[in-house]
Amino acid sequence: MTVDPALVPPGLHALGTGDAPFAAVLDVAELPPGAMHRISRGDLDILLAHTSQGIVAVDDRCPHMSAPLSIGGLDGCIVDCPLHSGRFDLSTGEPVQMPTTGGLDPDGRYHPTWSAAGLPPKEDPPGKKAEARRLTRVRRIRYYPVRIVAGRIEVAIPAQG
Ligand code: FES
């Protein structure tokens, strides 16, 4: 199996991965297509996802409010967050569905709150919480370089302080 380096979108490497050493984290056989797995090193939580375009390693923190994406769902390259239904494309790092709370997209454009089909409209009374939701920016996903060596998935993990 090879990992397409193009899967890491330009400019979206996680902080500190430039010269980080690779470490074996999981057998490839333990991450079949469509599977996700969380690994933790120190206080760093990383999501391994076997997408339709290969294996990627990203922060296991939703780029909205940090919920663990590893307990969400994976469909092709799209991971969905269990907390506010945000959906993110692991092949691009971009949100494909903003969270139900709305807020700012990575380019700073505002999106209103929304409700899933069949549910009543979301109430969003004015106040500090509504303002916080409105000003919360959904970031682009950040990636850790991945390689496969002798049947093991290796990830470049920055040193933990
Ligand atoms: S924390 Fe993931 S969509 Fe809000």
Backbone and ligand atoms as CSV (ligand in chain L), in Angstrom:
chain,resi,resn,atom,element,x,y,z
A,1,MET,N,N,0.840,-1.195,0.000
A,1,MET,CA,C,0.000,0.000,0.000
A,1,MET,C,C,0.879,1.250,0.000
A,2,THR,N,N,0.498,2.231,-0.763
A,2,THR,CA,C,1.215,3.497,-0.736
A,2,THR,C,C,0.277,4.578,-0.234
A,3,VAL,N,N,0.870,5.621,0.289
A,3,VAL,CA,C,0.094,6.769,0.735
A,3,VAL,C,C,0.425,7.920,-0.187
A,4,ASP,N,N,-0.573,8.464,-0.811
A,4,ASP,CA,C,-0.364,9.557,-1.757
A,4,ASP,C,C,-0.014,10.830,-0.987
A,5,PRO,N,N,1.227,11.350,-1.172
A,5,PRO,CA,C,1.591,12.558,-0.423
A,5,PRO,C,C,0.700,13.740,-0.759
A,6,ALA,N,N,0.046,13.670,-1.928
A,6,ALA,CA,C,-0.859,14.765,-2.291
A,6,ALA,C,C,-2.054,14.825,-1.362
A,7,LEU,N,N,-2.241,13.758,-0.526
A,7,LEU,CA,C,-3.357,13.767,0.417
A,7,LEU,C,C,-3.185,14.838,1.491
A,8,VAL,N,N,-1.946,15.287,1.702
A,8,VAL,CA,C,-1.736,16.387,2.644
A,8,VAL,C,C,-1.804,17.684,1.851
A,9,PRO,N,N,-2.915,18.394,1.975
A,9,PRO,CA,C,-3.056,19.619,1.184
A,9,PRO,C,C,-1.959,20.623,1.531
A,10,PRO,N,N,-1.474,21.366,0.541
A,10,PRO,CA,C,-0.390,22.327,0.784
A,10,PRO,C,C,-0.753,23.296,1.903
A,11,GLY,N,N,0.228,23.510,2.786
A,11,GLY,CA,C,0.040,24.491,3.851
A,11,GLY,C,C,-0.764,23.994,5.032
A,12,LEU,N,N,-1.150,22.715,5.046
A,12,LEU,CA,C,-1.994,22.234,6.139
A,12,LEU,C,C,-1.286,21.199,7.017
A,13,HIS,N,N,0.036,21.241,7.058
A,13,HIS,CA,C,0.749,20.363,7.986
A,13,HIS,C,C,0.541,20.863,9.416
A,14,ALA,N,N,0.433,19.908,10.352
A,14,ALA,CA,C,0.301,20.277,11.766
A,14,ALA,C,C,1.596,20.921,12.247
A,15,LEU,N,N,1.464,21.797,13.216
A,15,LEU,CA,C,2.613,22.507,13.782
A,15,LEU,C,C,3.653,21.501,14.292
A,16,GLY,N,N,4.918,21.734,13.956
A,16,GLY,CA,C,6.000,20.911,14.498
A,16,GLY,C,C,6.273,19.632,13.739
A,17,THR,N,N,5.549,19.384,12.638
A,17,THR,CA,C,5.750,18.118,11.916
A,17,THR,C,C,6.868,18.206,10.882
A,18,GLY,N,N,7.384,19.414,10.620
A,18,GLY,CA,C,8.399,19.591,9.570
A,18,GLY,C,C,9.611,18.708,9.769
A,19,ASP,N,N,10.125,18.633,10.998
A,19,ASP,CA,C,11.312,17.814,11.252
A,19,ASP,C,C,11.024,16.744,12.308
A,20,ALA,N,N,9.769,16.390,12.471
A,20,ALA,CA,C,9.402,15.396,13.486
A,20,ALA,C,C,9.772,13.991,13.023
A,21,PRO,N,N,10.262,13.142,13.923
A,21,PRO,CA,C,10.591,11.765,13.545
A,21,PRO,C,C,9.325,10.934,13.359
A,22,PHE,N,N,9.416,9.955,12.458
A,22,PHE,CA,C,8.289,9.040,12.268
A,22,PHE,C,C,8.293,7.988,13.374
A,23,ALA,N,N,7.113,7.628,13.832
A,23,ALA,CA,C,6.961,6.585,14.846
A,23,ALA,C,C,5.869,5.620,14.398
A,24,ALA,N,N,6.119,4.329,14.569
A,24,ALA,CA,C,5.104,3.322,14.237
A,24,ALA,C,C,3.973,3.415,15.250
A,25,VAL,N,N,2.722,3.449,14.742
A,25,VAL,CA,C,1.591,3.627,15.654
A,25,VAL,C,C,0.550,2.514,15.563
A,26,LEU,N,N,0.491,1.813,14.418
A,26,LEU,CA,C,-0.572,0.807,14.256
A,26,LEU,C,C,-0.238,-0.096,13.070
A,27,ASP,N,N,-0.643,-1.373,13.155
A,27,ASP,CA,C,-0.541,-2.258,11.989
A,27,ASP,C,C,-1.548,-1.811,10.937
A,28,VAL,N,N,-1.125,-1.839,9.681
A,28,VAL,CA,C,-2.045,-1.485,8.594
A,28,VAL,C,C,-3.299,-2.355,8.650
A,29,ALA,N,N,-3.124,-3.631,9.012
A,29,ALA,CA,C,-4.256,-4.567,9.046
A,29,ALA,C,C,-5.311,-4.157,10.067
A,30,GLU,N,N,-4.928,-3.337,11.037
A,30,GLU,CA,C,-5.878,-2.900,12.062
A,30,GLU,C,C,-6.694,-1.691,11.628
A,31,LEU,N,N,-6.415,-1.187,10.413
A,31,LEU,CA,C,-7.152,-0.012,9.924
A,31,LEU,C,C,-7.657,-0.302,8.504
A,32,PRO,N,N,-8.686,-1.129,8.381
A,32,PRO,CA,C,-9.208,-1.451,7.054
A,32,PRO,C,C,-9.885,-0.233,6.421
A,33,PRO,N,N,-10.141,-0.280,5.112
A,33,PRO,CA,C,-10.821,0.842,4.454
A,33,PRO,C,C,-12.108,1.219,5.182
A,34,GLY,N,N,-12.289,2.516,5.411
A,34,GLY,CA,C,-13.491,3.017,6.083
A,34,GLY,C,C,-13.364,3.115,7.593
A,35,ALA,N,N,-12.213,2.617,8.141
A,35,ALA,CA,C,-12.055,2.612,9.597
A,35,ALA,C,C,-11.366,3.889,10.085
A,36,MET,N,N,-11.619,4.205,11.354
A,36,MET,CA,C,-10.930,5.313,12.019
A,36,MET,C,C,-10.394,4.797,13.352
A,37,HIS,N,N,-9.306,5.406,13.805
A,37,HIS,CA,C,-8.666,4.942,15.039
A,37,HIS,C,C,-7.974,6.140,15.688
A,38,ARG,N,N,-8.132,6.241,17.012
A,38,ARG,CA,C,-7.494,7.353,17.739
A,38,ARG,C,C,-6.219,6.854,18.406
A,39,ILE,N,N,-5.117,7.607,18.245
A,39,ILE,CA,C,-3.904,7.317,19.008
A,39,ILE,C,C,-3.571,8.557,19.837
A,40,SER,N,N,-2.993,8.348,21.001
A,40,SER,CA,C,-2.622,9.465,21.875
A,40,SER,C,C,-1.161,9.338,22.248
A,41,ARG,N,N,-0.446,10.442,22.161
A,41,ARG,CA,C,0.945,10.535,22.595
A,41,ARG,C,C,1.051,11.794,23.452
A,42,GLY,N,N,1.299,11.610,24.758
A,42,GLY,CA,C,1.242,12.760,25.641
A,42,GLY,C,C,-0.158,13.347,25.591
A,43,ASP,N,N,-0.242,14.654,25.393
A,43,ASP,CA,C,-1.577,15.264,25.304
A,43,ASP,C,C,-2.019,15.472,23.853
A,44,LEU,N,N,-1.330,14.784,22.946
A,44,LEU,CA,C,-1.666,14.902,21.529
A,44,LEU,C,C,-2.552,13.728,21.106
A,45,ASP,N,N,-3.723,14.026,20.572
A,45,ASP,CA,C,-4.636,12.996,20.095
A,45,ASP,C,C,-4.724,13.087,18.577
A,46,ILE,N,N,-4.430,11.975,17.918
A,46,ILE,CA,C,-4.377,11.947,16.453
A,46,ILE,C,C,-5.390,10.935,15.931
A,47,LEU,N,N,-6.086,11.344,14.880
A,47,LEU,CA,C,-7.043,10.467,14.209
A,47,LEU,C,C,-6.370,9.846,12.990
A,48,LEU,N,N,-6.358,8.512,12.934
A,48,LEU,CA,C,-5.964,7.806,11.716
A,48,LEU,C,C,-7.249,7.432,11.005
A,49,ALA,N,N,-7.343,7.758,9.732
A,49,ALA,CA,C,-8.544,7.439,8.966
A,49,ALA,C,C,-8.136,6.799,7.651
A,50,HIS,N,N,-8.758,5.668,7.336
A,50,HIS,CA,C,-8.489,5.003,6.057
A,50,HIS,C,C,-9.563,5.443,5.077
A,51,THR,N,N,-9.304,6.528,4.389
A,51,THR,CA,C,-10.281,7.118,3.473
A,51,THR,C,C,-10.233,6.409,2.121
A,52,SER,N,N,-11.129,6.815,1.247
A,52,SER,CA,C,-11.158,6.239,-0.110
A,52,SER,C,C,-9.937,6.657,-0.919
A,53,GLN,N,N,-9.161,7.634,-0.420
A,53,GLN,CA,C,-7.942,8.057,-1.123
A,53,GLN,C,C,-6.678,7.664,-0.376
A,54,GLY,N,N,-6.796,6.900,0.681
A,54,GLY,CA,C,-5.612,6.452,1.412
A,54,GLY,C,C,-5.730,6.774,2.893
A,55,ILE,N,N,-4.639,6.518,3.595
A,55,ILE,CA,C,-4.626,6.722,5.047
A,55,ILE,C,C,-4.118,8.126,5.359
A,56,VAL,N,N,-4.852,8.821,6.224
A,56,VAL,CA,C,-4.423,10.150,6.655
A,56,VAL,C,C,-4.351,10.174,8.186
A,57,ALA,N,N,-3.540,11.096,8.699
A,57,ALA,CA,C,-3.446,11.338,10.141
A,57,ALA,C,C,-3.683,12.826,10.364
A,58,VAL,N,N,-4.669,13.128,11.183
A,58,VAL,CA,C,-5.016,14.528,11.470
A,58,VAL,C,C,-5.288,14.650,12.963
A,59,ASP,N,N,-5.388,15.873,13.436
A,59,ASP,CA,C,-5.753,16.058,14.841
A,59,ASP,C,C,-7.108,15.409,15.105
A,60,ASP,N,N,-7.198,14.663,16.222
A,60,ASP,CA,C,-8.505,14.089,16.573
A,60,ASP,C,C,-9.285,15.117,17.390
A,61,ARG,N,N,-9.411,16.277,16.814
A,61,ARG,CA,C,-10.139,17.394,17.418
A,61,ARG,C,C,-10.898,18.059,16.285
A,62,CYS,N,N,-12.194,18.100,16.410
A,62,CYS,CA,C,-12.976,18.780,15.385
A,62,CYS,C,C,-12.476,20.208,15.229
A,63,PRO,N,N,-12.316,20.683,13.985
A,63,PRO,CA,C,-11.837,22.061,13.800
A,63,PRO,C,C,-12.874,23.120,14.166
A,64,HIS,N,N,-14.024,22.675,14.735
A,64,HIS,CA,C,-15.016,23.616,15.241
A,64,HIS,C,C,-14.799,23.810,16.736
A,65,MET,N,N,-15.175,22.836,17.560
A,65,MET,CA,C,-15.038,22.978,19.015
A,65,MET,C,C,-14.350,21.772,19.647
A,66,SER,N,N,-13.469,21.123,18.857
A,66,SER,CA,C,-12.511,20.136,19.395
A,66,SER,C,C,-13.099,18.784,19.794
A,67,ALA,N,N,-14.307,18.462,19.413
A,67,ALA,CA,C,-14.851,17.135,19.729
A,67,ALA,C,C,-14.022,16.061,19.010
A,68,PRO,N,N,-13.957,14.845,19.546
A,68,PRO,CA,C,-13.188,13.774,18.895
A,68,PRO,C,C,-13.864,13.271,17.627
A,69,LEU,N,N,-13.234,13.500,16.494
A,69,LEU,CA,C,-13.797,13.042,15.220
A,69,LEU,C,C,-13.775,11.519,15.114
A,70,SER,N,N,-12.885,10.878,15.896
A,70,SER,CA,C,-12.721,9.419,15.793
A,70,SER,C,C,-13.991,8.662,16.196
A,71,ILE,N,N,-14.908,9.300,16.910
A,71,ILE,CA,C,-16.165,8.613,17.243
A,71,ILE,C,C,-17.309,9.100,16.359
A,72,GLY,N,N,-16.942,9.851,15.295
A,72,GLY,CA,C,-17.939,10.234,14.305
A,72,GLY,C,C,-18.028,9.157,13.226
A,73,GLY,N,N,-18.406,9.562,12.031
A,73,GLY,CA,C,-18.536,8.606,10.931
A,73,GLY,C,C,-17.604,8.977,9.792
A,74,LEU,N,N,-17.250,7.971,8.968
A,74,LEU,CA,C,-16.398,8.212,7.805
A,74,LEU,C,C,-17.093,7.631,6.585
A,75,ASP,N,N,-17.287,8.475,5.579
A,75,ASP,CA,C,-17.911,8.046,4.326
A,75,ASP,C,C,-17.010,8.521,3.190
A,76,GLY,N,N,-16.237,7.613,2.624
A,76,GLY,CA,C,-15.273,8.013,1.590
A,76,GLY,C,C,-14.166,8.840,2.210
A,77,CYS,N,N,-14.156,10.129,1.883
A,77,CYS,CA,C,-13.177,11.051,2.485
A,77,CYS,C,C,-13.847,12.006,3.463
A,78,ILE,N,N,-15.138,11.841,3.695
A,78,ILE,CA,C,-15.870,12.808,4.514
A,78,ILE,C,C,-16.052,12.262,5.929
A,79,VAL,N,N,-15.562,13.005,6.907
A,79,VAL,CA,C,-15.740,12.626,8.307
A,79,VAL,C,C,-16.793,13.557,8.901
A,80,ASP,N,N,-17.698,12.962,9.717
A,80,ASP,CA,C,-18.707,13.816,10.348
A,80,ASP,C,C,-18.498,13.838,11.858
A,81,CYS,N,N,-18.738,14.999,12.426
A,81,CYS,CA,C,-18.491,15.225,13.845
A,81,CYS,C,C,-19.737,14.844,14.650
A,82,PRO,N,N,-19.532,14.140,15.788
A,82,PRO,CA,C,-20.689,13.699,16.578
A,82,PRO,C,C,-21.353,14.820,17.375
A,83,LEU,N,N,-20.714,16.002,17.449
A,83,LEU,CA,C,-21.248,17.020,18.363
A,83,LEU,C,C,-22.248,17.976,17.711
A,84,HIS,N,N,-21.878,18.612,16.590
A,84,HIS,CA,C,-22.777,19.576,15.953
A,84,HIS,C,C,-22.970,19.284,14.462
A,85,SER,N,N,-22.743,18.025,14.064
A,85,SER,CA,C,-23.022,17.594,12.680
A,85,SER,C,C,-22.179,18.289,11.624
A,86,GLY,N,N,-21.052,18.891,12.020
A,86,GLY,CA,C,-20.132,19.418,11.012
A,86,GLY,C,C,-19.557,18.260,10.206
A,87,ARG,N,N,-19.294,18.508,8.913
A,87,ARG,CA,C,-18.703,17.474,8.057
A,87,ARG,C,C,-17.491,18.070,7.356
A,88,PHE,N,N,-16.426,17.257,7.271
A,88,PHE,CA,C,-15.140,17.763,6.789
A,88,PHE,C,C,-14.545,16.791,5.782
A,89,ASP,N,N,-13.921,17.354,4.740
A,89,ASP,CA,C,-13.327,16.537,3.682
A,89,ASP,C,C,-11.862,16.286,4.021
A,90,LEU,N,N,-11.536,15.028,4.306
A,90,LEU,CA,C,-10.164,14.700,4.704
A,90,LEU,C,C,-9.201,14.723,3.520
A,91,SER,N,N,-9.707,14.893,2.296
A,91,SER,CA,C,-8.797,15.015,1.157
A,91,SER,C,C,-8.412,16.465,0.892
A,92,THR,N,N,-9.143,17.407,1.511
A,92,THR,CA,C,-8.855,18.830,1.270
A,92,THR,C,C,-8.636,19.624,2.551
A,93,GLY,N,N,-9.128,19.114,3.676
A,93,GLY,CA,C,-9.065,19.856,4.936
A,93,GLY,C,C,-10.180,20.857,5.115
A,94,GLU,N,N,-11.120,20.916,4.161
A,94,GLU,CA,C,-12.163,21.944,4.175
A,94,GLU,C,C,-13.472,21.410,4.775
A,95,PRO,N,N,-14.231,22.287,5.440
A,95,PRO,CA,C,-15.588,21.888,5.854
A,95,PRO,C,C,-16.480,21.734,4.621
A,96,VAL,N,N,-17.330,20.701,4.625
A,96,VAL,CA,C,-18.305,20.548,3.546
A,96,VAL,C,C,-19.718,20.779,4.071
A,97,GLN,N,N,-19.864,20.775,5.403
A,97,GLN,CA,C,-21.134,21.153,6.032
A,97,GLN,C,C,-20.787,21.861,7.338
A,98,MET,N,N,-21.236,23.082,7.455
A,98,MET,CA,C,-20.945,23.834,8.683
A,98,MET,C,C,-21.703,23.217,9.859
A,99,PRO,N,N,-21.191,23.399,11.099
A,99,PRO,CA,C,-21.877,22.886,12.295
A,99,PRO,C,C,-23.276,23.487,12.419
A,100,THR,N,N,-24.138,22.789,13.155
A,100,THR,CA,C,-25.509,23.281,13.355
A,100,THR,C,C,-25.517,24.638,14.056
A,101,THR,N,N,-24.459,24.947,14.784
A,101,THR,CA,C,-24.376,26.218,15.499
A,101,THR,C,C,-24.037,27.382,14.579
A,102,GLY,N,N,-23.704,27.087,13.300
A,102,GLY,CA,C,-23.275,28.149,12.399
A,102,GLY,C,C,-21.920,28.694,12.810
A,103,GLY,N,N,-21.645,29.926,12.452
A,103,GLY,CA,C,-20.359,30.541,12.784
A,103,GLY,C,C,-19.601,30.934,11.537
A,104,LEU,N,N,-18.284,31.097,11.690
A,104,LEU,CA,C,-17.441,31.551,10.584
A,104,LEU,C,C,-16.765,30.366,9.920
A,105,ASP,N,N,-16.725,30.365,8.589
A,105,ASP,CA,C,-15.988,29.316,7.888
A,105,ASP,C,C,-14.501,29.700,7.854
A,106,PRO,N,N,-13.626,28.840,7.296
A,106,PRO,CA,C,-12.185,29.143,7.361
A,106,PRO,C,C,-11.809,30.478,6.741
A,107,ASP,N,N,-12.621,30.971,5.795
A,107,ASP,CA,C,-12.316,32.252,5.162
A,107,ASP,C,C,-12.990,33.424,5.862
A,108,GLY,N,N,-13.672,33.134,6.990
A,108,GLY,CA,C,-14.273,34.219,7.766
A,108,GLY,C,C,-15.680,34.579,7.341
A,109,ARG,N,N,-16.291,33.788,6.447
A,109,ARG,CA,C,-17.672,34.070,6.042
A,109,ARG,C,C,-18.634,33.527,7.091
A,110,TYR,N,N,-19.660,34.288,7.413
A,110,TYR,CA,C,-20.630,33.890,8.432
A,110,TYR,C,C,-21.671,32.922,7.866
A,111,HIS,N,N,-22.017,31.894,8.660
A,111,HIS,CA,C,-23.089,30.953,8.311
A,111,HIS,C,C,-24.053,30.897,9.498
A,112,PRO,N,N,-25.360,30.961,9.251
A,112,PRO,CA,C,-26.331,30.940,10.357
A,112,PRO,C,C,-26.485,29.545,10.956
A,113,THR,N,N,-27.122,29.463,12.128
A,113,THR,CA,C,-27.456,28.160,12.720
A,113,THR,C,C,-28.445,27.445,11.797
A,114,TRP,N,N,-28.506,26.138,11.918
A,114,TRP,CA,C,-29.441,25.369,11.093
A,114,TRP,C,C,-29.855,24.126,11.863
A,115,SER,N,N,-30.934,23.498,11.422
A,115,SER,CA,C,-31.427,22.266,12.036
A,115,SER,C,C,-31.485,21.169,10.985
A,116,ALA,N,N,-31.251,19.947,11.439
A,116,ALA,CA,C,-31.356,18.819,10.519
A,116,ALA,C,C,-32.796,18.659,10.056
A,117,ALA,N,N,-32.974,18.055,8.887
A,117,ALA,CA,C,-34.312,17.855,8.312
A,117,ALA,C,C,-35.210,17.147,9.320
A,118,GLY,N,N,-36.423,17.659,9.485
A,118,GLY,CA,C,-37.392,17.025,10.379
A,118,GLY,C,C,-37.340,17.547,11.797
A,119,LEU,N,N,-36.346,18.351,12.128
A,119,LEU,CA,C,-36.241,18.908,13.480
A,119,LEU,C,C,-36.708,20.358,13.466
A,120,PRO,N,N,-37.243,20.844,14.614
A,120,PRO,CA,C,-37.703,22.236,14.653
A,120,PRO,C,C,-36.523,23.201,14.504
A,121,PRO,N,N,-36.807,24.425,14.049
A,121,PRO,CA,C,-35.725,25.415,13.903
A,121,PRO,C,C,-34.996,25.623,15.224
A,122,LYS,N,N,-33.703,25.808,15.149
A,122,LYS,CA,C,-32.900,26.025,16.354
A,122,LYS,C,C,-33.177,27.409,16.930
A,123,GLU,N,N,-33.391,27.450,18.254
A,123,GLU,CA,C,-33.526,28.754,18.898
A,123,GLU,C,C,-32.136,29.285,19.177
A,124,ASP,N,N,-31.957,30.571,18.960
A,124,ASP,CA,C,-30.631,31.164,19.173
A,124,ASP,C,C,-30.810,32.536,19.826
A,125,PRO,N,N,-31.272,32.520,21.109
A,125,PRO,CA,C,-31.536,33.810,21.765
A,125,PRO,C,C,-30.258,34.641,21.859
A,126,PRO,N,N,-30.417,35.976,21.687
A,126,PRO,CA,C,-29.225,36.833,21.717
A,126,PRO,C,C,-28.540,36.779,23.078
A,127,GLY,N,N,-27.255,37.050,23.091
A,127,GLY,CA,C,-26.482,37.025,24.340
A,127,GLY,C,C,-25.070,36.574,24.050
A,128,LYS,N,N,-24.301,36.395,25.122
A,128,LYS,CA,C,-22.890,36.029,24.965
A,128,LYS,C,C,-22.712,34.696,24.235
A,129,LYS,N,N,-23.594,33.709,24.551
A,129,LYS,CA,C,-23.431,32.406,23.906
A,129,LYS,C,C,-23.672,32.504,22.398
A,130,ALA,N,N,-24.717,33.237,22.021
A,130,ALA,CA,C,-25.001,33.404,20.596
A,130,ALA,C,C,-23.846,34.131,19.909
A,131,GLU,N,N,-23.300,35.122,20.605
A,131,GLU,CA,C,-22.179,35.871,20.035
A,131,GLU,C,C,-20.959,34.961,19.880
A,132,ALA,N,N,-20.734,34.100,20.893
A,132,ALA,CA,C,-19.596,33.179,20.819
A,132,ALA,C,C,-19.767,32.224,19.643
A,133,ARG,N,N,-21.012,31.714,19.458
A,133,ARG,CA,C,-21.253,30.813,18.323
A,133,ARG,C,C,-21.005,31.539,17.006
A,134,ARG,N,N,-21.469,32.780,16.933
A,134,ARG,CA,C,-21.355,33.553,15.694
A,134,ARG,C,C,-19.902,33.824,15.347
A,135,LEU,N,N,-19.063,33.999,16.386
A,135,LEU,CA,C,-17.662,34.362,16.146
A,135,LEU,C,C,-16.719,33.161,16.114
A,136,THR,N,N,-17.247,31.951,16.366
A,136,THR,CA,C,-16.381,30.765,16.353
A,136,THR,C,C,-16.068,30.389,14.912
A,137,ARG,N,N,-14.772,30.355,14.613
A,137,ARG,CA,C,-14.353,30.037,13.250
A,137,ARG,C,C,-14.020,28.555,13.122
A,138,VAL,N,N,-14.580,27.915,12.124
A,138,VAL,CA,C,-14.228,26.530,11.810
A,138,VAL,C,C,-12.929,26.568,11.003
A,139,ARG,N,N,-11.881,25.945,11.548
A,139,ARG,CA,C,-10.565,25.976,10.891
A,139,ARG,C,C,-10.447,24.877,9.859
A,140,ARG,N,N,-9.413,24.963,9.050
A,140,ARG,CA,C,-9.081,23.846,8.165
A,140,ARG,C,C,-8.367,22.776,8.981
A,141,ILE,N,N,-8.559,21.521,8.579
A,141,ILE,CA,C,-7.928,20.390,9.269
A,141,ILE,C,C,-6.419,20.444,9.080
A,142,ARG,N,N,-5.684,19.991,10.092
A,142,ARG,CA,C,-4.213,19.939,10.038
A,142,ARG,C,C,-3.749,18.479,9.981
A,143,TYR,N,N,-2.693,18.236,9.228
A,143,TYR,CA,C,-2.264,16.870,8.892
A,143,TYR,C,C,-0.890,16.526,9.454
A,144,TYR,N,N,-0.725,15.248,9.769
A,144,TYR,CA,C,0.564,14.686,10.169
A,144,TYR,C,C,1.037,13.783,9.030
A,145,PRO,N,N,2.301,13.927,8.583
A,145,PRO,CA,C,2.797,13.053,7.513
A,145,PRO,C,C,2.698,11.579,7.919
A,146,VAL,N,N,2.328,10.750,6.950
A,146,VAL,CA,C,2.134,9.309,7.175
A,146,VAL,C,C,2.969,8.527,6.169
A,147,ARG,N,N,3.513,7.396,6.612
A,147,ARG,CA,C,4.116,6.455,5.665
A,147,ARG,C,C,3.855,5.041,6.181
A,148,ILE,N,N,3.984,4.084,5.270
A,148,ILE,CA,C,3.788,2.681,5.621
A,148,ILE,C,C,5.137,1.985,5.507
A,149,VAL,N,N,5.585,1.354,6.576
A,149,VAL,CA,C,6.861,0.641,6.574
A,149,VAL,C,C,6.627,-0.750,7.172
A,150,ALA,N,N,6.917,-1.773,6.358
A,150,ALA,CA,C,6.821,-3.166,6.817
A,150,ALA,C,C,5.472,-3.455,7.488
A,151,GLY,N,N,4.411,-2.995,6.854
A,151,GLY,CA,C,3.074,-3.311,7.358
A,151,GLY,C,C,2.636,-2.490,8.551
A,152,ARG,N,N,3.437,-1.497,8.940
A,152,ARG,CA,C,3.070,-0.625,10.058
A,152,ARG,C,C,2.814,0.779,9.553
A,153,ILE,N,N,1.833,1.426,10.138
A,153,ILE,CA,C,1.573,2.839,9.840
A,153,ILE,C,C,2.503,3.669,10.715
A,154,GLU,N,N,3.268,4.547,10.058
A,154,GLU,CA,C,4.148,5.453,10.807
A,154,GLU,C,C,3.676,6.885,10.612
A,155,VAL,N,N,3.708,7.646,11.685
A,155,VAL,CA,C,3.249,9.037,11.667
A,155,VAL,C,C,4.367,9.929,12.214
A,156,ALA,N,N,4.572,11.075,11.564
A,156,ALA,CA,C,5.534,12.055,12.071
A,156,ALA,C,C,4.888,12.810,13.225
A,157,ILE,N,N,5.412,12.536,14.431
A,157,ILE,CA,C,4.800,13.107,15.641
A,157,ILE,C,C,5.778,14.081,16.293
A,158,PRO,N,N,5.394,15.347,16.434
A,158,PRO,CA,C,6.270,16.324,17.083
A,158,PRO,C,C,6.589,15.907,18.516
A,159,ALA,N,N,7.782,16.299,18.987
A,159,ALA,CA,C,8.180,15.977,20.361
A,159,ALA,C,C,7.192,16.597,21.334
A,160,GLN,N,N,6.884,15.836,22.387
A,160,GLN,CA,C,5.963,16.337,23.413
A,160,GLN,C,C,6.757,16.978,24.541
A,161,GLY,N,N,6.388,18.184,24.924
A,161,GLY,CA,C,7.110,18.893,25.976
A,161,GLY,C,C,6.831,18.361,27.353
L,1,FES,S1,S,-17.411,20.275,17.643
L,1,FES,FE1,FE,-17.552,19.318,15.707
L,1,FES,S2,S,-19.146,20.320,14.661
L,1,FES,FE2,FE,-18.964,21.292,16.579
